[in-house]
Amino acid sequence: MRYLAPLSLCLTTPVAAHAATMVNAAGTLSPALSLLQVTLSLLVILALIMGAAWLAKRYFSVHARTDTTIKMISGLSVGGRERVLLLEVGETWVVVGVAPGHISTLATMPRQIIAADNAGQTHPSFSAAMAARFRQMRGANSE
């Protein structure tokens, strides 16, 4: 905000001096002055919005904690809006079912070590899997 004040003074001082000379002989404001007034009003409003957003972000932000004792290990969608989550709470794993407006504990168990049995196994690409499936379907149809 403190950087905008000198900028606004630099912009408005020549404009105000020029605006005094833009009054017609009839005493009404010229269309150029009206357009200038609308543009400056818009710039002031945008500066106020940006300043309010900066203040809100600076003073009212909620800092997420990363050192929590609850960690999500895995999750699986079992329906349109239903999920099953595996949470680690200390040395315990908790299986939780989550639905709109309802959370229920399904099971608890001691902490497990996740085996990396699939680490060396490579999965075929989608196109290779589809080609294998089509070959399998053709073989079933020819019998």
N, CA, C and O atoms as a GROMACS GRO file, in nm:
protein
  572
    1MET      N    1   0.082  -0.120   0.000
    1MET     CA    2   0.000   0.000   0.000
    1MET      C    3   0.086   0.126   0.000
    1MET      O    4   0.052   0.225  -0.065
    2ARG      N    5   0.198   0.123   0.072
    2ARG     CA    6   0.279   0.244   0.082
    2ARG      C    7   0.342   0.281  -0.052
    2ARG      O    8   0.380   0.396  -0.073
    3TYR      N    9   0.353   0.183  -0.145
    3TYR     CA   10   0.408   0.211  -0.276
    3TYR      C   11   0.304   0.273  -0.369
    3TYR      O   12   0.340   0.338  -0.467
    4LEU      N   13   0.177   0.255  -0.338
    4LEU     CA   14   0.071   0.309  -0.423
    4LEU      C   15   0.048   0.458  -0.401
    4LEU      O   16   0.004   0.526  -0.493
    5ALA      N   17   0.075   0.509  -0.281
    5ALA     CA   18   0.049   0.650  -0.251
    5ALA      C   19   0.132   0.743  -0.338
    5ALA      O   20   0.075   0.834  -0.398
    6PRO      N   21   0.265   0.725  -0.348
    6PRO     CA   22   0.340   0.814  -0.437
    6PRO      C   23   0.299   0.799  -0.583
    6PRO      O   24   0.298   0.896  -0.658
    7LEU      N   25   0.266   0.678  -0.622
    7LEU     CA   26   0.223   0.655  -0.759
    7LEU      C   27   0.094   0.728  -0.789
    7LEU      O   28   0.079   0.788  -0.895
    8SER      N   29   0.000   0.724  -0.695
    8SER     CA   30  -0.128   0.793  -0.717
    8SER      C   31  -0.108   0.944  -0.720
    8SER      O   32  -0.177   1.014  -0.795
    9LEU      N   33  -0.015   0.996  -0.638
    9LEU     CA   34   0.012   1.140  -0.642
    9LEU      C   35   0.073   1.181  -0.776
    9LEU      O   36   0.039   1.286  -0.830
   10CYS      N   37   0.162   1.099  -0.827
   10CYS     CA   38   0.225   1.130  -0.956
   10CYS      C   39   0.123   1.128  -1.069
   10CYS      O   40   0.132   1.205  -1.164
   11LEU      N   41   0.026   1.038  -1.058
   11LEU     CA   42  -0.074   1.027  -1.164
   11LEU      C   43  -0.180   1.134  -1.155
   11LEU      O   44  -0.227   1.182  -1.258
   12THR      N   45  -0.220   1.172  -1.034
   12THR     CA   46  -0.333   1.264  -1.020
   12THR      C   47  -0.293   1.410  -1.028
   12THR      O   48  -0.376   1.492  -1.067
   13THR      N   49  -0.171   1.448  -0.993
   13THR     CA   50  -0.132   1.589  -0.993
   13THR      C   51  -0.137   1.649  -1.133
   13THR      O   52  -0.199   1.754  -1.150
   14PRO      N   53  -0.075   1.587  -1.235
   14PRO     CA   54  -0.088   1.645  -1.370
   14PRO      C   55  -0.230   1.639  -1.422
   14PRO      O   56  -0.273   1.725  -1.499
   15VAL      N   57  -0.303   1.539  -1.381
   15VAL     CA   58  -0.440   1.524  -1.427
   15VAL      C   59  -0.526   1.636  -1.370
   15VAL      O   60  -0.609   1.693  -1.441
   16ALA      N   61  -0.507   1.668  -1.243
   16ALA     CA   62  -0.586   1.774  -1.181
   16ALA      C   63  -0.552   1.909  -1.244
   16ALA      O   64  -0.642   1.992  -1.264
   17ALA      N   65  -0.427   1.933  -1.275
   17ALA     CA   66  -0.389   2.058  -1.338
   17ALA      C   67  -0.449   2.069  -1.477
   17ALA      O   68  -0.493   2.176  -1.519
   18HIS      N   69  -0.450   1.958  -1.549
   18HIS     CA   70  -0.507   1.957  -1.684
   18HIS      C   71  -0.659   1.965  -1.680
   18HIS      O   72  -0.720   2.021  -1.771
   19ALA      N   73  -0.720   1.910  -1.576
   19ALA     CA   74  -0.866   1.910  -1.565
   19ALA      C   75  -0.921   2.051  -1.548
   19ALA      O   76  -1.032   2.081  -1.592
   20ALA      N   77  -0.844   2.137  -1.485
   20ALA     CA   78  -0.890   2.274  -1.464
   20ALA      C   79  -0.904   2.349  -1.596
   20ALA      O   80  -0.984   2.442  -1.607
   21THR      N   81  -0.826   2.309  -1.694
   21THR     CA   82  -0.831   2.378  -1.824
   21THR      C   83  -0.933   2.316  -1.918
   21THR      O   84  -0.952   2.368  -2.028
   22MET      N   85  -0.998   2.206  -1.880
   22MET     CA   86  -1.087   2.135  -1.970
   22MET      C   87  -1.234   2.175  -1.954
   22MET      O   88  -1.320   2.107  -2.009
   23VAL      N   89  -1.263   2.279  -1.883
   23VAL     CA   90  -1.401   2.324  -1.866
   23VAL      C   91  -1.438   2.409  -1.986
   23VAL      O   92  -1.363   2.499  -2.025
   24ASN      N   93  -1.555   2.382  -2.046
   24ASN     CA   94  -1.601   2.456  -2.166
   24ASN      C   95  -1.636   2.600  -2.129
   24ASN      O   96  -1.635   2.640  -2.013
   25ALA      N   97  -1.667   2.673  -2.232
   25ALA     CA   98  -1.713   2.811  -2.212
   25ALA      C   99  -1.850   2.811  -2.145
   25ALA      O  100  -1.884   2.907  -2.075
   26ALA      N  101  -1.928   2.705  -2.165
   26ALA     CA  102  -2.062   2.700  -2.106
   26ALA      C  103  -2.055   2.660  -1.958
   26ALA      O  104  -2.158   2.664  -1.890
   27GLY      N  105  -1.940   2.623  -1.907
   27GLY     CA  106  -1.927   2.588  -1.767
   27GLY      C  107  -1.949   2.440  -1.739
   27GLY      O  108  -1.953   2.401  -1.622
   28THR      N  109  -1.964   2.356  -1.841
   28THR     CA  110  -1.983   2.213  -1.820
   28THR      C  111  -1.851   2.141  -1.843
   28THR      O  112  -1.759   2.194  -1.905
   29LEU      N  113  -1.843   2.022  -1.792
   29LEU     CA  114  -1.722   1.943  -1.810
   29LEU      C  115  -1.719   1.882  -1.949
   29LEU      O  116  -1.823   1.844  -2.003
   30SER      N  117  -1.602   1.872  -2.006
   30SER     CA  118  -1.589   1.814  -2.138
   30SER      C  119  -1.598   1.660  -2.128
   30SER      O  120  -1.577   1.604  -2.021
   31PRO      N  121  -1.630   1.593  -2.238
   31PRO     CA  122  -1.638   1.446  -2.236
   31PRO      C  123  -1.505   1.381  -2.200
   31PRO      O  124  -1.504   1.275  -2.138
   32ALA      N  125  -1.394   1.442  -2.236
   32ALA     CA  126  -1.263   1.385  -2.201
   32ALA      C  127  -1.242   1.387  -2.051
   32ALA      O  128  -1.186   1.293  -1.995
   33LEU      N  129  -1.287   1.494  -1.985
   33LEU     CA  130  -1.273   1.502  -1.840
   33LEU      C  131  -1.362   1.398  -1.772
   33LEU      O  132  -1.322   1.338  -1.672
   34SER      N  133  -1.482   1.378  -1.824
   34SER     CA  134  -1.571   1.277  -1.767
   34SER      C  135  -1.510   1.137  -1.778
   34SER      O  136  -1.515   1.058  -1.684
   35LEU      N  137  -1.451   1.108  -1.895
   35LEU     CA  138  -1.386   0.979  -1.915
   35LEU      C  139  -1.267   0.963  -1.821
   35LEU      O  140  -1.244   0.855  -1.767
   36LEU      N  141  -1.193   1.070  -1.802
   36LEU     CA  142  -1.078   1.067  -1.712
   36LEU      C  143  -1.123   1.044  -1.568
   36LEU      O  144  -1.059   0.970  -1.493
   37GLN      N  145  -1.233   1.108  -1.530
   37GLN     CA  146  -1.285   1.091  -1.395
   37GLN      C  147  -1.330   0.948  -1.371
   37GLN      O  148  -1.304   0.893  -1.264
   38VAL      N  149  -1.396   0.886  -1.467
   38VAL     CA  150  -1.441   0.749  -1.454
   38VAL      C  151  -1.321   0.654  -1.445
   38VAL      O  152  -1.320   0.561  -1.365
   39THR      N  153  -1.219   0.678  -1.528
   39THR     CA  154  -1.100   0.593  -1.529
   39THR      C  155  -1.026   0.601  -1.396
   39THR      O  156  -0.983   0.499  -1.341
   40LEU      N  157  -1.010   0.723  -1.344
   40LEU     CA  158  -0.942   0.738  -1.215
   40LEU      C  159  -1.022   0.674  -1.102
   40LEU      O  160  -0.965   0.613  -1.012
   41SER      N  161  -1.153   0.686  -1.107
   41SER     CA  162  -1.237   0.622  -1.005
   41SER      C  163  -1.220   0.472  -1.009
   41SER      O  164  -1.210   0.408  -0.905
   42LEU      N  165  -1.216   0.415  -1.128
   42LEU     CA  166  -1.196   0.271  -1.143
   42LEU      C  167  -1.061   0.228  -1.088
   42LEU      O  168  -1.051   0.126  -1.019
   43LEU      N  169  -0.957   0.305  -1.117
   43LEU     CA  170  -0.823   0.272  -1.066
   43LEU      C  171  -0.818   0.279  -0.914
   43LEU      O  172  -0.755   0.195  -0.850
   44VAL      N  173  -0.884   0.378  -0.856
   44VAL     CA  174  -0.887   0.388  -0.710
   44VAL      C  175  -0.960   0.269  -0.649
   44VAL      O  176  -0.915   0.214  -0.549
   45ILE      N  177  -1.072   0.229  -0.707
   45ILE     CA  178  -1.149   0.115  -0.657
   45ILE      C  179  -1.067  -0.013  -0.669
   45ILE      O  180  -1.065  -0.094  -0.576
   46LEU      N  181  -0.999  -0.033  -0.782
   46LEU     CA  182  -0.914  -0.152  -0.798
   46LEU      C  183  -0.800  -0.152  -0.698
   46LEU      O  184  -0.764  -0.258  -0.646
   47ALA      N  185  -0.742  -0.036  -0.671
   47ALA     CA  186  -0.634  -0.028  -0.571
   47ALA      C  187  -0.688  -0.063  -0.432
   47ALA      O  188  -0.620  -0.130  -0.355
   48LEU      N  189  -0.807  -0.016  -0.401
   48LEU     CA  190  -0.867  -0.050  -0.271
   48LEU      C  191  -0.895  -0.200  -0.260
   48LEU      O  192  -0.872  -0.258  -0.154
   49ILE      N  193  -0.943  -0.262  -0.366
   49ILE     CA  194  -0.970  -0.406  -0.364
   49ILE      C  195  -0.839  -0.484  -0.345
   49ILE      O  196  -0.832  -0.578  -0.266
   50MET      N  197  -0.735  -0.442  -0.418
   50MET     CA  198  -0.606  -0.511  -0.404
   50MET      C  199  -0.548  -0.491  -0.264
   50MET      O  200  -0.490  -0.584  -0.208
   51GLY      N  201  -0.564  -0.375  -0.209
   51GLY     CA  202  -0.516  -0.349  -0.073
   51GLY      C  203  -0.592  -0.431   0.030
   51GLY      O  204  -0.532  -0.483   0.124
   52ALA      N  205  -0.723  -0.442   0.013
   52ALA     CA  206  -0.802  -0.523   0.106
   52ALA      C  207  -0.765  -0.671   0.095
   52ALA      O  208  -0.760  -0.741   0.195
   53ALA      N  209  -0.741  -0.717  -0.026
   53ALA     CA  210  -0.700  -0.857  -0.044
   53ALA      C  211  -0.564  -0.882   0.020
   53ALA      O  212  -0.543  -0.986   0.082
   54TRP      N  213  -0.473  -0.788   0.005
   54TRP     CA  214  -0.341  -0.803   0.066
   54TRP      C  215  -0.352  -0.807   0.218
   54TRP      O  216  -0.287  -0.889   0.283
   55LEU      N  217  -0.433  -0.717   0.274
   55LEU     CA  218  -0.451  -0.716   0.420
   55LEU      C  219  -0.515  -0.846   0.469
   55LEU      O  220  -0.474  -0.901   0.571
   56ALA      N  221  -0.615  -0.894   0.396
   56ALA     CA  222  -0.681  -1.017   0.437
   56ALA      C  223  -0.584  -1.134   0.432
   56ALA      O  224  -0.584  -1.220   0.520
   57LYS      N  225  -0.503  -1.138   0.328
   57LYS     CA  226  -0.406  -1.248   0.316
   57LYS      C  227  -0.300  -1.238   0.425
   57LYS      O  228  -0.257  -1.339   0.481
   58ARG      N  229  -0.259  -1.119   0.455
   58ARG     CA  230  -0.152  -1.098   0.553
   58ARG      C  231  -0.196  -1.125   0.696
   58ARG      O  232  -0.122  -1.187   0.772
   59TYR      N  233  -0.315  -1.081   0.733
   59TYR     CA  234  -0.356  -1.087   0.874
   59TYR      C  235  -0.462  -1.192   0.906
   59TYR      O  236  -0.478  -1.228   1.022
   60PHE      N  237  -0.533  -1.241   0.806
   60PHE     CA  238  -0.641  -1.334   0.835
   60PHE      C  239  -0.620  -1.472   0.774
   60PHE      O  240  -0.714  -1.550   0.766
   61SER      N  241  -0.499  -1.502   0.732
   61SER     CA  242  -0.476  -1.631   0.668
   61SER      C  243  -0.467  -1.741   0.774
   61SER      O  244  -0.421  -1.720   0.886
   62VAL      N  245  -0.514  -1.859   0.735
   62VAL     CA  246  -0.509  -1.976   0.822
   62VAL      C  247  -0.391  -2.060   0.775
   62VAL      O  248  -0.387  -2.104   0.660
   63HIS      N  249  -0.298  -2.082   0.864
   63HIS     CA  250  -0.180  -2.160   0.828
   63HIS      C  251  -0.208  -2.307   0.853
   63HIS      O  252  -0.246  -2.346   0.963
   64ALA      N  253  -0.190  -2.389   0.749
   64ALA     CA  254  -0.211  -2.533   0.761
   64ALA      C  255  -0.092  -2.594   0.835
   64ALA      O  256   0.024  -2.561   0.808
   65ARG      N  257  -0.122  -2.681   0.928
   65ARG     CA  258  -0.017  -2.748   1.003
   65ARG      C  259   0.027  -2.872   0.928
   65ARG      O  260  -0.056  -2.950   0.881
   66THR      N  261   0.156  -2.891   0.917
   66THR     CA  262   0.209  -3.010   0.851
   66THR      C  263   0.263  -3.111   0.950
   66THR      O  264   0.300  -3.222   0.911
   67ASP      N  265   0.269  -3.074   1.077
   67ASP     CA  266   0.324  -3.164   1.177
   67ASP      C  267   0.212  -3.234   1.257
   67ASP      O  268   0.227  -3.257   1.377
   68THR      N  269   0.103  -3.267   1.191
   68THR     CA  270  -0.008  -3.331   1.259
   68THR      C  271   0.023  -3.478   1.284
   68THR      O  272   0.110  -3.535   1.219
   69THR      N  273  -0.048  -3.537   1.376
   69THR     CA  274  -0.027  -3.678   1.406
   69THR      C  275  -0.116  -3.768   1.321
   69THR      O  276  -0.101  -3.890   1.325
   70ILE      N  277  -0.206  -3.710   1.246
   70ILE     CA  278  -0.292  -3.788   1.157
   70ILE      C  279  -0.242  -3.772   1.014
   70ILE      O  280  -0.227  -3.660   0.965
   71LYS      N  281  -0.217  -3.884   0.948
   71LYS     CA  282  -0.172  -3.882   0.809
   71LYS      C  283  -0.261  -3.973   0.727
   71LYS      O  284  -0.301  -4.080   0.774
   72MET      N  285  -0.292  -3.931   0.606
   72MET     CA  286  -0.371  -4.016   0.517
   72MET      C  287  -0.275  -4.106   0.438
   72MET      O  288  -0.188  -4.057   0.365
   73ILE      N  289  -0.290  -4.236   0.455
   73ILE     CA  290  -0.204  -4.332   0.387
   73ILE      C  291  -0.258  -4.362   0.248
   73ILE      O  292  -0.183  -4.362   0.150
   74SER      N  293  -0.388  -4.385   0.238
   74SER     CA  294  -0.446  -4.421   0.109
   74SER      C  295  -0.595  -4.388   0.111
   74SER      O  296  -0.654  -4.367   0.217
   75GLY      N  297  -0.654  -4.384  -0.007
   75GLY     CA  298  -0.797  -4.359  -0.020
   75GLY      C  299  -0.850  -4.428  -0.143
   75GLY      O  300  -0.779  -4.446  -0.242
   76LEU      N  301  -0.976  -4.467  -0.137
   76LEU     CA  302  -1.039  -4.537  -0.248
   76LEU      C  303  -1.182  -4.488  -0.261
   76LEU      O  304  -1.257  -4.485  -0.163
   77SER      N  305  -1.221  -4.450  -0.381
   77SER     CA  306  -1.358  -4.408  -0.407
   77SER      C  307  -1.443  -4.531  -0.431
   77SER      O  308  -1.410  -4.614  -0.517
   78VAL      N  309  -1.551  -4.546  -0.356
   78VAL     CA  310  -1.637  -4.663  -0.369
   78VAL      C  311  -1.776  -4.626  -0.422
   78VAL      O  312  -1.864  -4.712  -0.431
   79GLY      N  313  -1.794  -4.502  -0.456
   79GLY     CA  314  -1.923  -4.458  -0.510
   79GLY      C  315  -1.909  -4.317  -0.562
   79GLY      O  316  -1.798  -4.264  -0.572
   80GLY      N  317  -2.021  -4.257  -0.593
   80GLY     CA  318  -2.019  -4.122  -0.644
   80GLY      C  319  -1.959  -4.024  -0.545
   80GLY      O  320  -1.878  -3.939  -0.583
   81ARG      N  321  -1.999  -4.033  -0.420
   81ARG     CA  322  -1.950  -3.940  -0.319
   81ARG      C  323  -1.901  -4.013  -0.194
   81ARG      O  324  -1.880  -3.950  -0.090
   82GLU      N  325  -1.884  -4.143  -0.203
   82GLU     CA  326  -1.839  -4.222  -0.089
   82GLU      C  327  -1.694  -4.262  -0.108
   82GLU      O  328  -1.651  -4.294  -0.218
   83ARG      N  329  -1.618  -4.260   0.003
   83ARG     CA  330  -1.477  -4.297  -0.001
   83ARG      C  331  -1.444  -4.381   0.121
   83ARG      O  332  -1.508  -4.371   0.225
   84VAL      N  333  -1.341  -4.463   0.105
   84VAL     CA  334  -1.283  -4.535   0.217
   84VAL      C  335  -1.140  -4.484   0.230
   84VAL      O  336  -1.064  -4.486   0.133
   85LEU      N  337  -1.103  -4.438   0.350
   85LEU     CA  338  -0.972  -4.381   0.374
   85LEU      C  339  -0.896  -4.463   0.476
   85LEU      O  340  -0.955  -4.516   0.571
   86LEU      N  341  -0.766  -4.474   0.457
   86LEU     CA  342  -0.677  -4.538   0.553
   86LEU      C  343  -0.594  -4.428   0.616
   86LEU      O  344  -0.513  -4.364   0.549
   87LEU      N  345  -0.614  -4.404   0.746
   87LEU     CA  346  -0.546  -4.298   0.819
   87LEU      C  347  -0.448  -4.358   0.918
   87LEU      O  348  -0.474  -4.462   0.977
   88GLU      N  349  -0.336  -4.291   0.936
   88GLU     CA  350  -0.239  -4.332   1.037
   88GLU      C  351  -0.245  -4.233   1.151
   88GLU      O  352  -0.219  -4.114   1.134
   89VAL      N  353  -0.280  -4.284   1.269
   89VAL     CA  354  -0.289  -4.202   1.389
   89VAL      C  355  -0.190  -4.260   1.489
   89VAL      O  356  -0.216  -4.362   1.551
   90GLY      N  357  -0.076  -4.195   1.503
   90GLY     CA  358   0.029  -4.247   1.591
   90GLY      C  359   0.081  -4.380   1.538
   90GLY      O  360   0.135  -4.386   1.427
   91GLU      N  361   0.064  -4.485   1.615
   91GLU     CA  362   0.108  -4.619   1.576
   91GLU      C  363  -0.011  -4.706   1.536
   91GLU      O  364   0.001  -4.829   1.535
   92THR      N  365  -0.125  -4.646   1.503
   92THR     CA  366  -0.246  -4.720   1.468
   92THR      C  367  -0.296  -4.676   1.332
   92THR      O  368  -0.291  -4.558   1.298
   93TRP      N  369  -0.345  -4.772   1.256
   93TRP     CA  370  -0.413  -4.741   1.130
   93TRP      C  371  -0.563  -4.750   1.154
   93TRP      O  372  -0.612  -4.842   1.219
   94VAL      N  373  -0.635  -4.653   1.100
   94VAL     CA  374  -0.781  -4.649   1.114
   94VAL      C  375  -0.840  -4.645   0.973
   94VAL      O  376  -0.804  -4.560   0.892
   95VAL      N  377  -0.932  -4.739   0.945
   95VAL     CA  378  -1.003  -4.741   0.818
   95VAL      C  379  -1.135  -4.668   0.840
   95VAL      O  380  -1.213  -4.706   0.928
   96VAL      N  381  -1.159  -4.564   0.761
   96VAL     CA  382  -1.274  -4.477   0.782
   96VAL      C  383  -1.356  -4.473   0.654
   96VAL      O  384  -1.302  -4.461   0.544
   97GLY      N  385  -1.488  -4.482   0.668
   97GLY     CA  386  -1.580  -4.464   0.557
   97GLY      C  387  -1.633  -4.322   0.561
   97GLY      O  388  -1.682  -4.276   0.664
   98VAL      N  389  -1.625  -4.252   0.448
   98VAL     CA  390  -1.668  -4.112   0.442
   98VAL      C  391  -1.777  -4.099   0.337
   98VAL      O  392  -1.757  -4.136   0.221
   99ALA      N  393  -1.890  -4.046   0.378
   99ALA     CA  394  -2.002  -4.018   0.288
   99ALA      C  395  -2.049  -3.876   0.321
   99ALA      O  396  -2.014  -3.823   0.426
  100PRO      N  397  -2.128  -3.816   0.234
  100PRO     CA  398  -2.175  -3.680   0.264
  100PRO      C  399  -2.253  -3.676   0.396
  100PRO      O  400  -2.356  -3.741   0.410
  101GLY      N  401  -2.203  -3.600   0.489
  101GLY     CA  402  -2.269  -3.584   0.617
  101GLY      C  403  -2.249  -3.699   0.713
  101GLY      O  404  -2.313  -3.702   0.818
  102HIS      N  405  -2.162  -3.794   0.682
  102HIS     CA  406  -2.145  -3.910   0.770
  102HIS      C  407  -2.004  -3.966   0.758
  102HIS      O  408  -1.955  -3.989   0.648
  103ILE      N  409  -1.939  -3.987   0.872
  103ILE     CA  410  -1.807  -4.049   0.878
  103ILE      C  411  -1.816  -4.161   0.980
  103ILE      O  412  -1.865  -4.140   1.091
  104SER      N  413  -1.768  -4.280   0.943
  104SER     CA  414  -1.774  -4.391   1.038
  104SER      C  415  -1.644  -4.470   1.034
  104SER      O  416  -1.582  -4.485   0.929
  105THR      N  417  -1.604  -4.520   1.150
  105THR     CA  418  -1.486  -4.603   1.162
  105THR      C  419  -1.522  -4.744   1.120
  105THR      O  420  -1.615  -4.803   1.174
  106LEU      N  421  -1.448  -4.799   1.025
  106LEU     CA  422  -1.475  -4.935   0.978
  106LEU      C  423  -1.387  -5.036   1.048
  106LEU      O  424  -1.433  -5.146   1.080
  107ALA      N  425  -1.260  -5.003   1.071
  107ALA     CA  426  -1.168  -5.095   1.138
  107ALA      C  427  -1.048  -5.018   1.192
  107ALA      O  428  -1.015  -4.910   1.144
  108THR      N  429  -0.984  -5.077   1.294
  108THR     CA  430  -0.858  -5.024   1.344
  108THR      C  431  -0.760  -5.139   1.349
  108THR      O  432  -0.798  -5.254   1.372
  109MET      N  433  -0.633  -5.109   1.328
  109MET     CA  434  -0.530  -5.213   1.330
  109MET      C  435  -0.398  -5.148   1.365
  109MET      O  436  -0.382  -5.026   1.351
  110PRO      N  437  -0.302  -5.228   1.412
  110PRO     CA  438  -0.171  -5.170   1.439
  110PRO      C  439  -0.104  -5.126   1.309
  110PRO      O  440  -0.137  -5.176   1.201
  111ARG      N  441  -0.011  -5.036   1.319
  111ARG     CA  442   0.059  -4.984   1.202
  111ARG      C  443   0.129  -5.097   1.127
  111ARG      O  444   0.192  -5.184   1.187
  112GLN      N  445   0.116  -5.095   0.996
  112GLN     CA  446   0.174  -5.199   0.910
  112GLN      C  447   0.290  -5.140   0.831
  112GLN      O  448   0.304  -5.018   0.818
  113ILE      N  449   0.373  -5.229   0.779
  113ILE     CA  450   0.479  -5.188   0.687
  113ILE      C  451   0.428  -5.217   0.548
  113ILE      O  452   0.389  -5.330   0.517
  114ILE      N  453   0.428  -5.115   0.462
  114ILE     CA  454   0.378  -5.132   0.326
  114ILE      C  455   0.485  -5.203   0.245
  114ILE      O  456   0.596  -5.152   0.228
  115ALA      N  457   0.450  -5.320   0.195
  115ALA     CA  458   0.545  -5.399   0.117
  115ALA      C  459   0.556  -5.341  -0.023
  115ALA      O  460   0.456  -5.299  -0.082
  116ALA      N  461   0.676  -5.339  -0.074
  116ALA     CA  462   0.700  -5.288  -0.209
  116ALA      C  463   0.709  -5.406  -0.305
  116ALA      O  464   0.805  -5.416  -0.381
  117ASP      N  465   0.609  -5.496  -0.302
  117ASP     CA  466   0.613  -5.614  -0.388
  117ASP      C  467   0.587  -5.580  -0.533
  117ASP      O  468   0.622  -5.658  -0.621
  118ASN      N  469   0.526  -5.467  -0.560
  118ASN     CA  470   0.499  -5.426  -0.698
  118ASN      C  471   0.606  -5.333  -0.753
  118ASN      O  472   0.591  -5.279  -0.862
  119ALA      N  473   0.714  -5.313  -0.678
  119ALA     CA  474   0.814  -5.216  -0.719
  119ALA      C  475   0.886  -5.258  -0.846
  119ALA      O  476   0.910  -5.174  -0.933
  120GLY      N  477   0.921  -5.386  -0.859
  120GLY     CA  478   0.991  -5.431  -0.978
  120GLY      C  479   0.900  -5.464  -1.093
  120GLY      O  480   0.946  -5.485  -1.205
  121GLN      N  481   0.772  -5.469  -1.068
  121GLN     CA  482   0.675  -5.507  -1.170
  121GLN      C  483   0.634  -5.383  -1.250
  121GLN      O  484   0.595  -5.281  -1.194
  122THR      N  485   0.643  -5.395  -1.383
  122THR     CA  486   0.602  -5.283  -1.466
  122THR      C  487   0.465  -5.312  -1.525
  122THR      O  488   0.435  -5.426  -1.562
  123HIS      N  489   0.384  -5.212  -1.534
  123HIS     CA  490   0.250  -5.226  -1.589
  123HIS      C  491   0.253  -5.194  -1.737
  123HIS      O  492   0.323  -5.102  -1.779
  124PRO      N  493   0.179  -5.270  -1.818
  124PRO     CA  494   0.177  -5.240  -1.961
  124PRO      C  495   0.105  -5.108  -1.987
  124PRO      O  496   0.023  -5.064  -1.907
  125SER      N  497   0.136  -5.048  -2.099
  125SER     CA  498   0.069  -4.923  -2.134
  125SER      C  499  -0.077  -4.952  -2.168
  125SER      O  500  -0.115  -5.068  -2.189
  126PHE      N  501  -0.156  -4.849  -2.173
  126PHE     CA  502  -0.298  -4.865  -2.200
  126PHE      C  503  -0.320  -4.927  -2.338
  126PHE      O  504  -0.405  -5.015  -2.353
  127SER      N  505  -0.245  -4.882  -2.437
  127SER     CA  506  -0.263  -4.935  -2.572
  127SER      C  507  -0.224  -5.082  -2.579
  127SER      O  508  -0.289  -5.159  -2.649
  128ALA      N  509  -0.118  -5.122  -2.507
  128ALA     CA  510  -0.078  -5.263  -2.507
  128ALA      C  511  -0.183  -5.348  -2.435
  128ALA      O  512  -0.212  -5.460  -2.478
  129ALA      N  513  -0.239  -5.296  -2.326
  129ALA     CA  514  -0.342  -5.371  -2.254
  129ALA      C  515  -0.468  -5.386  -2.339
  129ALA      O  516  -0.531  -5.492  -2.339
  130MET      N  517  -0.506  -5.281  -2.411
  130MET     CA  518  -0.624  -5.290  -2.498
  130MET      C  519  -0.601  -5.387  -2.614
  130MET      O  520  -0.691  -5.462  -2.651
  131ALA      N  521  -0.480  -5.386  -2.672
  131ALA     CA  522  -0.449  -5.479  -2.781
  131ALA      C  523  -0.457  -5.623  -2.731
  131ALA      O  524  -0.510  -5.709  -2.801
  132ALA      N  525  -0.405  -5.649  -2.612
  132ALA     CA  526  -0.412  -5.785  -2.556
  132ALA      C  527  -0.557  -5.824  -2.531
  132ALA      O  528  -0.596  -5.938  -2.555
  133ARG      N  529  -0.637  -5.731  -2.483
  133ARG     CA  530  -0.779  -5.761  -2.457
  133ARG      C  531  -0.853  -5.789  -2.588
  133ARG      O  532  -0.935  -5.880  -2.593
  134PHE      N  533  -0.827  -5.713  -2.693
  134PHE     CA  534  -0.891  -5.738  -2.823
  134PHE      C  535  -0.851  -5.874  -2.880
  134PHE      O  536  -0.934  -5.946  -2.935
  135ARG      N  537  -0.720  -5.910  -2.865
  135ARG     CA  538  -0.676  -6.041  -2.910
  135ARG      C  539  -0.748  -6.151  -2.834
  135ARG      O  540  -0.786  -6.253  -2.892
  136GLN      N  541  -0.766  -6.131  -2.705
  136GLN     CA  542  -0.834  -6.230  -2.622
  136GLN      C  543  -0.982  -6.240  -2.665
  136GLN      O  544  -1.037  -6.350  -2.669
  137MET      N  545  -1.044  -6.128  -2.695
  137MET     CA  546  -1.184  -6.130  -2.737
  137MET      C  547  -1.198  -6.199  -2.874
  137MET      O  548  -1.293  -6.276  -2.893
  138ARG      N  549  -1.108  -6.174  -2.968
  138ARG     CA  550  -1.112  -6.238  -3.098
  138ARG      C  551  -1.095  -6.388  -3.087
  138ARG      O  552  -1.160  -6.465  -3.157
  139GLY      N  553  -1.005  -6.430  -2.997
  139GLY     CA  554  -0.983  -6.573  -2.974
  139GLY      C  555  -1.106  -6.639  -2.917
  139GLY      O  556  -1.136  -6.753  -2.952
  140ALA      N  557  -1.179  -6.570  -2.830
  140ALA     CA  558  -1.301  -6.627  -2.772
  140ALA      C  559  -1.412  -6.635  -2.874
  140ALA      O  560  -1.494  -6.727  -2.870
  141ASN      N  561  -1.418  -6.539  -2.967
  141ASN     CA  562  -1.524  -6.535  -3.068
  141ASN      C  563  -1.501  -6.642  -3.176
  141ASN      O  564  -1.597  -6.692  -3.234
  142SER      N  565  -1.376  -6.677  -3.205
  142SER     CA  566  -1.349  -6.774  -3.312
  142SER      C  567  -1.376  -6.917  -3.269
  142SER      O  568  -1.385  -7.006  -3.353
  143GLU      N  569  -1.390  -6.941  -3.141
  143GLU     CA  570  -1.413  -7.077  -3.092
  143GLU      C  571  -1.556  -7.118  -3.105
  143GLU      O  572  -1.591  -7.230  -3.068
   0.00000   0.00000   0.00000
